[in-house]
Amino acid sequence: MSQPLQGKVALVAGATRGAGRGIAVELGAAGATVYVTGRSTRARRSEYDRPETVEDTADLVTAAGGQGIAVPTDHLDPAQVRTLVDRIADEQGRLDILVNDIWGGEHLFEWDSPVWEHDLDNGLRLLRLAIETHAITSHHALPLLLRRPGGLVVEMTDGTDAYNRVNYRLSFFYDLAKTSVIRMAFALGHELGPRGATAVALTPGWLRSEMMLDNFGVREDNWRDALDRVPHFAISETPHYVGRAVAALGADPEVARWNGASLDSGSLARTYGFTDLDGSRPDAWRYMVDVQDAGKPADVTGYR
């Protein structure tokens, strides 16, 4: 199997589960050495109290063909992030790909709750987890990434710039968090571009994460059983799909063409030719506009 990222070093910050895990595994499949971070470990769970651990993710990276290295890290703690980056510098002497996927806010936002009714402490905690963590990580990691030309920063979010610009996203705090990350990539593009590196914002579509599958009472092998209750879930994708998007970006010698841009897994699949695990190419954000938001019956014909 081709490993175009052989010899490359990546840091996937927030890789315990979901998109972060999928990205880490696909970077490993492409041959990269991948440092994976998170707060859920085999010794101690985060407040999510879920079974996925950062060590499990590292094992999956190695099994996929790369080298997975788990480093439990709280990205709200600058000292921990500095120690993490120092370790990567000492052990590898380089950092080629930084994926900022830190989140942790599913239990903190309230759907369709206006800012004056939303729990303030939860909202502010969400913003810290979604925005401050990314800034802290970039602050400490980018000097290492800039040691060599061609570095890539991927800011993970929910929604494209075009979609989020005209759609209210669940709540004031969630909306602010996800649109802010897109702007982070734009700003980083201006700062990194002249120095030989690239920054992009990237969103998956409707993600079949571990938590989403649990919420719908299904597994990956029978996820279609949820379509009777949630028909538009037919457009959903595995975390590996956006992982393959990151791997394709990391291997693209002309990745600078995307600098500062807002990207999504479906459009990149058309550009780079990768597929999801089942061989399909879900185009969720085009589907959202054309079908779901338009009030049409669920029909993924032409969208995957």
Salt bridges, closest charged atoms under 4 A:
GLU26 OE2 - HIS240 ND1 2.77
GLU26 OE1 - ARG244 NE 3.44
GLU47 OE1 - ARG39 NH1 2.86
GLU47 OE2 - ARG125 NH2 3.73
ASP49 OD1 - ARG45 NH1 3.31
GLU52 OE1 - ARG17 NE 2.86
GLU52 OE2 - ARG50 NH2 2.72
ASP56 OD1 - ARG42 NH2 2.85
ASP59 OD2 - ARG42 NH2 2.68
GLU91 OE2 - ARG87 NE 2.90
ASP96 OD1 - ARG94 NH2 2.91
GLU110 OE2 - HIS118 ND1 3.98
GLU132 OE1 - ARG128 NE 3.00
GLU155 OE1 - HIS134 ND1 2.55
ASP158 OD2 - ARG169 NH2 2.87
ASP161 OD2 - ARG165 NH2 2.43
ASP214 OD2 - ARG50 NH2 2.87
GLU220 OE2 - ARG208 NH2 2.77
ASP221 OD1 - ARG219 NE 2.93
ASP252 OD2 - ARG257 NH2 2.72
ASP278 OD2 - ARG304 NH2 3.40
ASP283 OD2 - ARG270 NH1 2.44
ASP283 OD2 - ARG286 NE 2.74
